[in-house]
């Protein structure tokens, strides 16, 4: 599906279903009033009062007869071991006959292009039911998030002083390691990697070290930013950004690159006039030790601008090239057609393919490249047999 929930829709339904929170009858009615023709979910009676679970509220907009099982993105943004690895009730989404029993709704469930629930509804119930679900899903999300509230700010990236000191310490360590690698290169002690020159080996060693230190700083920062942090919620649910962006803001920006390597062009024999000629150290080739929150030093900012410029140029060039490529493909294929036997012919009847696409599968109806999703069909059959 190319249509789905984005940004606040994903964040809202993530908060609604993660850990399956309880809501009072009044809160539930406020949330449900945003949905056209609402169906109140089954309540739980606690001390004589009606309460409703988040997953039950989400289930109220699902069509009856939907059966699907998949893994959410909850652990994909985690550093090291995910805290929910041993809790399938939060990680694995299970929907049986339109009732969500376990899991957390995120981008992999309702996002555009990747929304598994939207995809399965479209395949089983058709376009009209999919349209109805998307409408109800987005309204439910807006209803819940407007009731609960959700905001983000620079304070989301506050980490304790000892964490800042740890990041500064590992940064100094990696610069020392890089200097030692350069020293061994200058002394002729560095061994070249298979199929690589000594210069290429040196650059790969340094890039490996700078990559490690950025990941390490991200782990330190992430240890203090849990799933109660709004920015982490957005990154882990797939609503916006990634954990890497959060670690750049709170921890360290890291090595800036141009064409996959360190920055090596600028002035004669050096990147900027602030460095000695022939200096190939970490700082002279675009290593940014600061975080966005702390603020970049003038030279770091300059290197960062060089790295960012490549992205802007790349987008501009890629757009024009892909547009021209598409035009050429359209002109090349405009005389081809698929006949009743699913063969591909040109205008004079010459056969180009005996089977369309060599497999006869219509890509608009295929399941991520496969003809059918057997697991989905078997799960459906199994549930229908039980009823």
PyMOL commands that set and color helices and strands:
alter all, ss='L'
color gray80, all
select helices_A, chain A and resi 8-17+25-32+54-59+88-91+107-110+116-125+127-148+154-157+161-186+198-223+230-237+243-250+283-285+298-333+356-358+374-386
alter helices_A, ss='H'
color red, helices_A
select strands_A, chain A and resi 22-24+44-46+49-53+68-71+92-96+99-102+254-255+257-258+261-262+287-288+337-338+344-345+351-353
alter strands_A, ss='S'
color yellow, strands_A
deselect
rebuild
show_as cartoon
